[in-house]
Each structure stands twice: as C-alpha cells, then as structure tokens.
C-alpha cells in the first residue's frame, strides 16, 4: 500500500518529507525545492550484486537529501569525457526530486521520471545536464531522475550459470524506482497516476522496452523516447555468449561464477570495459550490455510486440536527431558501423542470424542514400541504429495510443563547423534548459544562444504539456503537432523554426520495409 506522507518544515526551513522508508530533508532556494540522493533500494552489494533490487533498511531521523548520491560503478572512457557529477560507489540506487517552491503535498502535479543514457554502461542522474530546476521551476511538473545499474552490473545475463542471478537488473532497478514514485510522489506534490517516463539513448531504449514489459503495467501513463535503440535487444543465446566473454576476461571458470558477488569491483569494471570494446568489433552495430529477452521483464522483442499491438496503451513521443551518427564518427567509436566494411559485416551478421529477413540490397542503399561512400555510411548507420527502430515502434504503437514523431534538426554554428550538426544527444540541453555546461563548453562559441533559448523554451513547453495532458502542445503561434497516423505520418521537425512534415521518412521507410523488425 502507498504510505501516507506529509511534508513538514523544520526550524532551518528546509523541507522534510516522510517517505515509505523514512524522512528526507531537502533544500528550498525560494524558486525550486530539491531532494537529492534519496535511497530507493538497498546497496546492491555482496549477495545482492546480481539480484533484483530490494528495499533499503528503514531510517527514523531525517536523512540528508541536499546532495546527490554515488553514481553506479562504471569504467571510464577517454573518448567520452563526461562529468558524472559525483564519485562512484556501491550505494548508487538513489533518485532526485525537484518541485517548484510553491508545490505542496497533495497538489497532484504531473510527474516526469528520467532515465539517462550512456550505452547501458556509462552515465548518471547526477550529471549537471540533468539538473531538474529549469524544468521544475514553472511548477508544471515534479521532476525525478534516478540511477540504475550499468554495464555488467546491470545488463549481464548470468542466469545460465546458476540460480543466484536475476536478469535485466538495470530494468528491474528502473521498475523498482517507478514503484517508489507510485508510493511516495504524492508527498512531494506529484500525482502517482500521471507519470511520464522519459529517457534518451540507452535510457530511451529502456523506455521502449518497458512499454512492452508486463511488469511496468500501471507504473507510468505517458512516455517519451529520445533516440531509442529500440531494436538493440538480444536473445538469451546472445546474452549467454556475452557472459562467457565476460567470464573469460575476468579469468573466472564456469563453475566459479558464484564468486562474482565478492569479486573486487575494479576487476568487474575492467572486464566490463574489455567486453564492451570487443563486442562491436566482433559483431558491428551491437552492444555488449543491453536488455535481453528473458521471458519475464522482457517477454519478446519490444518492436515486435509494438507491431502486434501489445504495448501499454499510453501516449508516446518518439524521435531521433538528424545527424545521429556524427557523434560516433567524432568519437571514433565502433558502436555504430559507418565504414563500408563495417556495414557489410553487420549486414552479414544480420543475414546469418535471421536468413528470412529481406535486407535492402546495395543498389537500394545507394539509391536511397545518394552521395559519397562516407555520407552513405553515416545515413545507413543513423537509420539502422535509431531512426528506423523508432519508426517501426511508432508504426505499431499508434494502434494502441497516440504517437507523436519528431526529428531534432537544430544545430549551433559551432556544431556545424565541427561537422557534428544535430548529433546524437545534442537535444538534451534544450530539453532540460541547461544550455551552457560551463566556461569550456564550445557549443555557443560562434553564436546561436538566442535561437537555442527559443528552441529550449518551446521544447520544454511541449514536453511539460505532454506530461500534463498527453498532448505536446506549444503556443498557438507554433507548429501544430499532429499525431502520427497512417494517413499522413505527420512528423515535427524541430529547428530554429518548427514545421510539421507529412511522411518525412518515406524513402528510407520504403527502403528498409516493414519486415526488419528486431535484427540486432
């Protein structure tokens, strides 16, 4: 049952909220209240390292919730120099809540719950990019961000090697956090019956996966998937092979798997990075760690379930960025195949695993993606990794609930000079209203800040209105975003000036067809 919890003030005027596990004391700056580092599950250590989350021990005195908690242990990658916002640590299953200062318990405001990206192996809710004050200050919604387990700790399938291992731990963490939101968010002024789950990249992949998960029924009422790798879901056999690579990297025998619960975390992370780097080289276009079809949390490929009308009937915003692949080219990352040999290897892998699929021929690809080999590779990588999976999902989900499809095209002059354009993840600052990451952030060095602020205000308005009503409206002067229907396939193109385009992806959609549903 949901515990009744009341907000109260203490002598130093810092807001204290009673949760199901104990009171938490946050901070109020006069515009926004925040509670950070709230433990929603017990630290996943020892016997809990590879098990589903369990509730934390209850506490009685107000816990300090004025700073973010530790981030999930993860390997560092010099190609991705992100500031995680906090040190790594085992006690990482925490979440953060933001609400406007005038929001009180019982206000029943819509709630937005964020799942960060990072290829299922990197990132945290503590990153400054995801600071929720700008989204919360209008008072239109209560904002929640959360950590979940990553890499081998969150997405390694060891279930073939014994009974002491649960599957899809990162997804189970997100589900457990959503249950915490259901049971506690009313005390922070939120409505547990109006929860929008939103995420980007791997976080968006979790959103589309949970849309097809029976375990998520009733836990959210709307969803937003920004650049979802919706088809990067693997079967148990692929999961077992990855687990064997991990055990080999760790030097652990198949009969010694139980020792992993006490293995030094540094060794686990080193093996995670080795496998993460090797897998996309062995099989281009694939991830080492991702959700797997376990017959439980993930009963089947989410895109397949969407096409069968078996996703949760909640409104959905889904879309991608115009130049998704340019970020991976810039990082020289093997995650997304761009060169002709890598693309050919990926197609061969797809054909060998699913020979019944009719993949586009090289002639069809050249016809659809006109240009030089490198530009063709970028287009194919973008569409096979993000655009087409999002369209396939939208084509199915629209039969059970309204779907709003978008493409984010806005890029500052500096990003265009760097040949990044509207690259993967470049929409994030505009969604969160945190446009300038710091004095060394080059994004607006050549201008574009004024236009960027306009794009951000419009985008935040659409996301917040969607959370309130299920419709991503903006002002009357802005483009009227229609739902994605078979008759016109309306798509919102987000740029300095917005426009709605009918069947924006027609050529690409026809080239890939409707049959390539879950090839990765």
C-alpha positions as CSV (number, residue, x, y, z in Angstrom):
1,X,0.0,0.0,0.0
2,X,1.0,3.6,-0.5
3,X,2.2,5.1,2.7
4,X,0.6,8.4,3.7
5,X,3.4,11.0,3.9
6,X,3.3,14.6,4.8
7,X,5.6,17.5,4.1
8,X,6.7,19.5,7.1
9,X,9.1,22.3,7.8
10,X,11.9,22.2,10.3
11,X,13.5,25.2,12.1
12,X,16.0,25.9,9.4
13,X,13.2,26.0,6.8
14,X,14.5,23.0,4.8
15,X,11.6,20.8,3.5
16,X,11.3,17.4,5.1
17,X,9.2,14.7,3.5
18,X,8.2,11.4,5.1
19,X,8.7,8.5,2.7
20,X,7.9,4.8,3.0
21,X,11.5,4.2,4.2
22,X,12.0,7.3,6.3
23,X,12.1,11.1,6.3
24,X,14.3,13.1,3.9
25,X,15.4,16.7,4.3
26,X,16.0,18.7,1.1
27,X,16.6,22.3,0.3
28,X,14.5,25.2,-0.9
29,X,16.1,28.2,-2.7
30,X,12.9,30.1,-2.9
31,X,12.2,29.0,-6.5
32,X,12.7,25.3,-6.5
33,X,12.8,22.6,-3.8
34,X,15.1,19.7,-4.3
35,X,15.7,16.4,-2.5
36,X,18.7,14.5,-3.8
37,X,20.3,11.2,-3.2
38,X,17.2,9.5,-1.8
39,X,17.9,5.8,-1.4
40,X,15.1,3.8,-3.2
41,X,16.8,0.4,-2.9
42,X,19.4,-1.2,-0.7
43,X,23.0,-1.0,-1.9
44,X,23.5,-3.9,-4.5
45,X,26.5,-5.5,-2.8
46,X,27.6,-9.0,-1.9
47,X,24.7,-11.4,-2.4
48,X,22.6,-8.6,-3.9
49,X,25.1,-7.6,-6.6
50,X,23.5,-9.7,-9.3
51,X,20.0,-9.9,-7.8
52,X,16.8,-7.8,-8.2
53,X,16.6,-4.7,-6.1
54,X,15.2,-4.9,-2.6
55,X,14.0,-2.1,-0.3
56,X,16.5,-0.3,1.9
57,X,16.5,-0.5,5.7
58,X,14.1,2.0,7.2
59,X,15.5,5.0,9.0
60,X,13.8,7.3,11.5
61,X,15.8,10.6,11.6
62,X,15.6,12.9,8.5
63,X,18.2,11.8,6.0
64,X,20.3,14.5,4.4
65,X,18.9,14.9,0.8
66,X,20.8,18.1,-0.2
67,X,23.4,16.4,-2.4
68,X,23.4,13.7,-5.0
69,X,24.4,10.2,-4.0
70,X,27.2,8.0,-5.5
71,X,26.9,7.0,-9.2
72,X,26.9,3.4,-10.4
73,X,30.4,2.0,-10.7
74,X,31.4,2.2,-14.3
75,X,34.5,2.1,-16.5
76,X,35.9,5.4,-17.7
77,X,36.3,6.0,-21.4
78,X,38.7,8.8,-22.6
79,X,36.5,9.1,-25.8
80,X,33.6,10.2,-23.6
81,X,35.0,12.7,-21.0
82,X,31.7,13.3,-19.1
83,X,31.5,14.7,-15.6
84,X,29.4,12.1,-13.7
85,X,28.5,14.7,-11.1
86,X,29.5,12.5,-8.1
87,X,32.0,9.8,-7.2
88,X,31.3,6.2,-8.0
89,X,30.1,3.9,-5.2
90,X,28.1,0.8,-4.4
91,X,25.3,2.7,-2.7
92,X,24.1,4.0,-6.0
93,X,20.4,3.2,-6.2
94,X,19.2,6.6,-5.4
95,X,17.0,9.2,-7.0
96,X,16.5,13.0,-7.0
97,X,13.3,15.0,-6.9
98,X,12.7,18.7,-7.9
99,X,9.5,20.7,-7.5
100,X,8.7,24.4,-7.6
101,X,8.8,26.1,-4.2
102,X,5.0,26.6,-4.2
103,X,4.3,22.9,-4.8
104,X,2.9,21.2,-1.7
105,X,1.9,17.7,-0.8
106,X,-1.4,16.7,-2.3
107,X,-1.1,19.2,-5.3
108,X,-1.2,16.2,-7.6
109,X,1.0,17.7,-10.3
110,X,2.2,15.6,-13.2
111,X,5.5,13.8,-12.7
112,X,8.3,13.2,-15.1
113,X,10.8,10.4,-14.4
114,X,14.1,10.5,-16.3
115,X,16.3,7.5,-17.4
116,X,19.7,8.8,-18.5
117,X,21.6,7.4,-21.5
118,X,25.2,6.1,-21.9
119,X,25.1,2.9,-24.0
120,X,23.9,0.9,-20.9
121,X,27.4,1.3,-19.4
122,X,28.0,5.0,-18.7
123,X,26.3,8.0,-17.1
124,X,24.4,9.0,-14.0
125,X,21.4,11.1,-12.8
126,X,24.0,13.4,-11.1
127,X,25.3,14.8,-14.3
128,X,24.8,18.6,-14.3
129,X,23.0,18.3,-17.6
130,X,20.1,16.6,-15.9
131,X,19.7,19.1,-13.0
132,X,15.9,19.5,-12.8
133,X,15.5,23.0,-11.6
134,X,14.8,24.6,-15.1
135,X,12.1,22.0,-15.8
136,X,10.6,22.2,-12.4
137,X,10.6,26.0,-11.7
138,X,7.4,26.6,-13.8
139,X,5.5,24.5,-11.3
140,X,4.0,22.4,-14.2
141,X,5.5,19.1,-13.1
142,X,7.5,17.3,-10.4
143,X,10.8,16.0,-11.9
144,X,12.5,12.8,-10.9
145,X,15.9,11.5,-12.0
146,X,17.4,8.2,-11.0
147,X,20.4,5.9,-11.1
148,X,20.2,2.3,-12.3
149,X,22.9,-0.4,-12.5
150,X,25.1,-0.3,-15.6
151,X,27.3,-2.5,-17.7
152,X,27.9,-6.0,-16.3
153,X,26.3,-4.9,-13.0
154,X,23.0,-4.1,-14.8
155,X,22.8,-5.9,-18.1
156,X,24.9,-9.1,-17.9
157,X,22.9,-12.3,-18.1
158,X,24.4,-14.8,-15.8
159,X,21.2,-16.8,-15.4
160,X,22.5,-19.7,-17.5
161,X,25.2,-20.4,-14.8
162,X,23.1,-20.7,-11.7
163,X,20.0,-19.8,-9.7
164,X,21.7,-16.9,-7.8
165,X,21.4,-14.4,-10.7
166,X,18.5,-12.3,-11.9
167,X,18.1,-10.9,-15.4
168,X,17.9,-7.3,-16.7
169,X,18.9,-5.8,-13.4
170,X,19.1,-2.2,-14.8
171,X,15.5,-2.5,-16.0
172,X,14.4,-4.0,-12.6
173,X,16.1,-1.0,-10.9
174,X,14.0,1.4,-13.0
175,X,10.8,-0.6,-12.2
176,X,11.6,-0.5,-8.5
177,X,12.2,3.2,-8.7
178,X,8.9,3.7,-10.5
179,X,7.2,1.8,-7.7
180,X,8.9,4.2,-5.3
181,X,7.4,7.1,-7.3
182,X,4.0,5.5,-7.1
183,X,4.2,5.1,-3.4
184,X,5.8,8.4,-2.4
185,X,5.5,11.1,-5.0
186,X,2.2,12.5,-3.6
187,X,4.1,13.7,-0.6
188,X,6.3,15.8,-2.9
189,X,3.3,17.3,-4.7
190,X,3.1,14.8,-7.6
191,X,0.3,12.7,-9.0
192,X,1.2,9.0,-9.0
193,X,-1.5,8.5,-11.7
194,X,0.2,11.0,-14.1
195,X,3.8,9.8,-14.5
196,X,5.6,10.4,-17.8
197,X,8.6,8.1,-18.2
198,X,11.2,9.7,-20.5
199,X,14.8,9.0,-21.5
200,X,17.5,9.3,-24.1
201,X,19.6,6.8,-26.0
202,X,20.0,3.8,-23.7
203,X,17.5,5.4,-21.4
204,X,15.1,5.7,-24.3
205,X,15.8,2.0,-25.1
206,X,14.7,1.3,-21.6
207,X,11.5,3.3,-22.1
208,X,10.5,1.4,-25.3
209,X,11.4,-1.8,-23.6
210,X,9.3,-1.0,-20.6
211,X,6.4,0.0,-22.8
212,X,6.4,-3.7,-23.8
213,X,7.0,-5.1,-20.4
214,X,4.1,-6.6,-18.4
215,X,6.0,-5.7,-15.2
216,X,5.6,-2.0,-16.0
217,X,1.8,-2.0,-16.3
218,X,0.3,0.9,-14.4
219,X,3.6,2.5,-13.4
220,X,3.5,5.3,-16.0
221,X,0.8,7.0,-18.0
222,X,2.9,8.5,-20.9
223,X,6.3,8.0,-22.4
224,X,9.0,9.9,-24.3
225,X,11.8,8.1,-26.1
226,X,14.6,10.3,-27.4
227,X,16.9,8.4,-29.9
228,X,15.9,4.9,-28.7
229,X,18.0,2.0,-29.9
230,X,14.7,0.1,-29.8
231,X,16.0,-3.0,-31.7
232,X,19.1,-3.4,-29.6
233,X,17.5,-6.1,-27.5
234,X,19.1,-9.5,-27.6
235,X,18.0,-13.1,-27.1
236,X,19.2,-15.4,-24.3
237,X,21.8,-17.1,-26.5
238,X,23.5,-13.8,-27.3
239,X,23.3,-12.9,-23.6
240,X,25.0,-16.2,-22.7
241,X,27.8,-15.7,-25.2
242,X,28.5,-12.2,-23.9
243,X,28.5,-13.6,-20.3
244,X,31.1,-16.2,-21.4
245,X,33.3,-13.4,-22.9
246,X,33.0,-11.6,-19.6
247,X,33.9,-14.6,-17.5
248,X,36.9,-15.2,-19.8
249,X,38.0,-11.6,-19.4
250,X,37.7,-11.9,-15.7
251,X,39.5,-15.3,-15.6
252,X,36.6,-17.0,-13.8
253,X,35.6,-20.6,-14.6
254,X,32.1,-21.6,-15.4
255,X,32.0,-23.5,-12.1
256,X,33.2,-20.4,-10.2
257,X,30.5,-17.9,-11.2
258,X,29.1,-17.6,-7.6
259,X,32.4,-15.9,-6.7
260,X,31.4,-12.8,-8.7
261,X,29.4,-11.4,-5.9
262,X,32.6,-10.9,-3.9
263,X,34.9,-10.0,-6.8
264,X,36.7,-6.6,-6.4
265,X,34.7,-4.0,-8.3
266,X,37.8,-2.8,-10.1
267,X,38.2,-6.2,-11.7
268,X,34.5,-6.3,-12.7
269,X,34.8,-2.9,-14.3
270,X,38.0,-3.8,-16.2
271,X,36.3,-6.9,-17.6
272,X,33.2,-4.9,-18.5
273,X,35.3,-2.4,-20.5
274,X,37.2,-5.2,-22.3
275,X,34.0,-6.9,-23.4
276,X,32.2,-3.6,-24.2
277,X,35.1,-2.7,-26.5
278,X,35.4,-6.1,-28.1
279,X,31.7,-6.9,-28.9
280,X,31.1,-4.2,-31.5
281,X,34.3,-5.1,-33.2
282,X,33.3,-8.8,-33.4
283,X,29.7,-8.0,-34.4
284,X,29.4,-4.4,-35.7
285,X,26.4,-2.5,-34.6
286,X,25.8,-4.4,-31.4
287,X,26.2,-3.6,-27.7
288,X,27.9,-5.8,-25.1
289,X,25.4,-4.9,-22.4
290,X,21.7,-4.3,-23.2
291,X,18.3,-5.7,-22.2
292,X,17.8,-9.4,-23.1
293,X,14.6,-11.4,-23.8
294,X,14.2,-13.2,-20.5
295,X,10.6,-14.2,-20.8
296,X,9.9,-12.2,-17.6
297,X,10.6,-8.5,-17.6
298,X,11.2,-8.6,-21.4
299,X,8.8,-11.3,-22.9
300,X,9.8,-10.7,-26.6
301,X,11.4,-8.1,-28.9
302,X,9.7,-4.7,-28.0
303,X,9.3,-3.6,-31.6
304,X,7.7,-6.9,-32.5
305,X,5.3,-6.5,-29.5
306,X,4.5,-2.9,-30.6
307,X,3.7,-4.2,-34.1
308,X,1.4,-6.8,-32.6
309,X,-0.5,-4.1,-30.5
310,X,0.9,-5.5,-27.2
311,X,2.5,-2.4,-25.8
312,X,1.0,-0.4,-22.9
313,X,-1.7,2.0,-24.3
314,X,-0.1,5.2,-23.2
315,X,0.6,8.3,-25.3
316,X,4.2,8.3,-26.7
317,X,6.6,10.9,-28.1
318,X,9.3,9.3,-30.0
319,X,12.0,10.6,-32.4
320,X,15.7,11.0,-33.2
321,X,18.2,13.6,-34.3
322,X,19.0,14.4,-37.9
323,X,22.8,13.6,-37.6
324,X,22.8,10.8,-35.0
325,X,25.9,9.0,-36.4
326,X,28.2,12.0,-36.5
327,X,28.9,11.8,-32.7
328,X,30.1,8.3,-33.1
329,X,32.3,9.2,-36.0
330,X,33.7,12.1,-34.0
331,X,34.5,9.8,-31.1
332,X,35.9,7.1,-33.4
333,X,33.5,4.7,-31.6
334,X,32.9,1.2,-33.0
335,X,29.4,1.2,-31.5
336,X,27.9,2.4,-34.8
337,X,29.2,1.0,-38.1
338,X,30.0,3.8,-40.6
339,X,32.6,2.4,-43.0
340,X,31.5,0.1,-45.9
341,X,33.4,-2.9,-44.5
342,X,31.8,-2.5,-41.0
343,X,28.4,-2.0,-42.6
344,X,28.9,-5.1,-44.8
345,X,30.0,-7.1,-41.7
346,X,26.9,-6.0,-39.8
347,X,24.6,-7.0,-42.7
348,X,26.3,-10.4,-42.9
349,X,25.7,-10.9,-39.2
350,X,22.0,-10.0,-39.6
351,X,21.6,-12.3,-42.6
352,X,23.3,-15.2,-40.8
353,X,21.2,-14.8,-37.7
354,X,17.9,-14.2,-39.4
355,X,18.1,-15.5,-43.0
356,X,14.3,-15.0,-43.6
357,X,14.8,-11.2,-43.5
358,X,14.9,-9.3,-46.8
359,X,17.5,-6.7,-46.2
360,X,18.0,-3.8,-48.7
361,X,20.4,-4.6,-51.5
362,X,23.5,-2.4,-52.0
363,X,21.7,-0.9,-55.1
364,X,18.7,0.0,-53.0
365,X,21.0,1.6,-50.4
366,X,22.9,3.6,-53.0
367,X,19.6,4.8,-54.5
368,X,18.2,5.8,-51.1
369,X,21.4,7.3,-49.6
370,X,22.7,9.3,-52.6
371,X,26.2,10.7,-52.0
372,X,29.8,9.7,-51.3
373,X,30.5,6.3,-49.5
374,X,31.2,8.1,-46.2
375,X,27.9,10.0,-46.3
376,X,26.0,6.9,-47.3
377,X,27.6,5.1,-44.3
378,X,26.5,7.9,-42.0
379,X,23.0,7.7,-43.2
380,X,22.7,3.9,-43.0
381,X,24.2,3.9,-39.5
382,X,21.8,6.6,-38.3
383,X,18.8,4.8,-39.7
384,X,19.7,1.2,-38.8
385,X,20.7,2.3,-35.3
386,X,18.0,4.8,-34.3
387,X,15.6,6.2,-37.0
388,X,14.1,3.1,-38.4
389,X,13.7,1.4,-35.0
390,X,11.8,4.4,-33.8
391,X,9.6,4.5,-36.9
392,X,8.9,0.7,-36.6
393,X,7.9,1.2,-33.0
394,X,5.7,4.2,-33.8
395,X,4.0,2.3,-36.6
396,X,2.9,-0.3,-34.2
397,X,2.2,1.7,-31.0
398,X,0.0,4.2,-32.8
399,X,-2.7,1.5,-33.0
400,X,-3.0,1.4,-29.2
401,X,-2.3,5.0,-28.2
402,X,-1.5,8.4,-29.8
403,X,2.1,8.7,-31.1
404,X,4.0,11.9,-31.8
405,X,7.0,11.5,-34.1
406,X,9.8,14.1,-34.3
407,X,13.2,14.8,-35.7
408,X,15.5,17.2,-34.0
409,X,17.5,19.3,-36.6
410,X,18.7,22.3,-34.6
411,X,22.5,22.8,-34.5
412,X,24.6,25.8,-33.5
413,X,27.2,27.3,-35.8
414,X,30.0,25.7,-33.8
415,X,28.4,22.2,-34.0
416,X,28.1,22.7,-37.8
417,X,31.8,23.7,-38.0
418,X,32.8,20.6,-36.1
419,X,30.7,18.5,-38.6
420,X,28.5,17.3,-35.7
421,X,25.3,19.1,-36.6
422,X,22.3,17.7,-34.8
423,X,24.3,14.8,-33.5
424,X,23.2,12.1,-31.0
425,X,22.4,13.7,-27.6
426,X,22.6,17.3,-28.8
427,X,18.9,17.8,-28.0
428,X,19.5,17.2,-24.3
429,X,20.4,20.7,-23.1
430,X,17.3,22.1,-24.8
431,X,15.0,19.5,-23.1
432,X,16.5,20.3,-19.7
433,X,17.0,24.0,-20.1
434,X,20.7,23.7,-19.2
435,X,22.2,25.2,-22.3
436,X,25.7,26.1,-21.2
437,X,27.6,23.3,-19.5
438,X,30.4,25.5,-18.3
439,X,33.0,28.1,-19.4
440,X,34.8,25.5,-21.6
441,X,31.6,24.4,-23.4
442,X,32.1,25.3,-27.1
443,X,28.5,24.9,-28.2
444,X,27.7,28.5,-28.5
445,X,31.1,30.0,-29.0
446,X,30.2,31.0,-32.6
447,X,26.7,32.2,-31.6
448,X,23.3,30.7,-31.6
449,X,22.4,31.1,-28.0
450,X,19.4,33.3,-28.6
451,X,17.9,30.8,-31.0
452,X,18.9,28.0,-28.7
453,X,16.9,29.6,-25.8
454,X,13.9,29.8,-28.0
455,X,14.2,26.2,-29.1
456,X,14.6,25.2,-25.4
457,X,11.6,27.1,-24.2
458,X,9.4,25.6,-26.9
459,X,10.7,22.1,-26.4
460,X,10.3,22.2,-22.6
461,X,6.8,23.6,-23.1
462,X,5.9,20.7,-25.4
463,X,7.4,18.0,-23.1
464,X,5.7,19.5,-20.0
465,X,2.3,19.9,-21.7
466,X,2.6,16.3,-22.8
467,X,3.1,15.3,-19.2
468,X,0.0,17.3,-18.2
469,X,-2.4,16.3,-20.9
470,X,-0.9,13.7,-23.2
471,X,-0.6,16.3,-26.0
472,X,2.7,18.0,-26.8
473,X,1.2,21.4,-27.5
474,X,3.1,24.7,-27.6
475,X,1.8,28.3,-28.2
476,X,-0.9,29.0,-30.8
477,X,1.8,30.6,-33.0
478,X,3.9,27.4,-33.1
479,X,3.5,24.4,-35.4
480,X,0.5,22.3,-34.5
481,X,2.0,18.8,-33.9
482,X,-0.5,16.2,-35.1
483,X,-0.3,12.6,-34.0
484,X,1.5,10.0,-36.3
485,X,-1.2,8.3,-38.3
486,X,-1.0,6.0,-41.4
487,X,-2.9,8.7,-43.5
488,X,-0.2,11.3,-43.3
489,X,2.6,10.2,-40.9
490,X,3.0,13.7,-39.5
491,X,6.4,14.5,-38.1
492,X,7.5,17.6,-36.2
493,X,10.9,18.9,-37.4
494,X,12.4,20.8,-34.5
495,X,14.7,23.6,-35.6
496,X,15.0,27.3,-35.0
497,X,11.7,27.4,-36.8
498,X,9.5,24.3,-36.4
499,X,7.4,22.7,-39.1
500,X,5.2,19.6,-39.5
501,X,6.1,17.4,-42.5
502,X,4.0,14.6,-43.8
503,X,5.7,11.3,-44.3
504,X,9.2,12.8,-43.7
505,X,10.9,9.4,-43.9
506,X,9.1,7.9,-46.8
507,X,12.2,7.0,-48.9
508,X,14.0,5.5,-46.0
509,X,10.9,3.7,-44.7
510,X,10.2,2.1,-48.0
511,X,13.9,1.1,-48.5
512,X,14.0,-0.7,-45.2
513,X,10.5,-2.0,-45.3
514,X,8.3,-3.3,-42.5
515,X,10.0,-6.7,-42.1
516,X,13.3,-5.8,-40.5
517,X,11.9,-5.6,-37.0
518,X,14.3,-6.9,-34.5
519,X,17.6,-7.8,-36.2
520,X,20.1,-6.7,-33.6
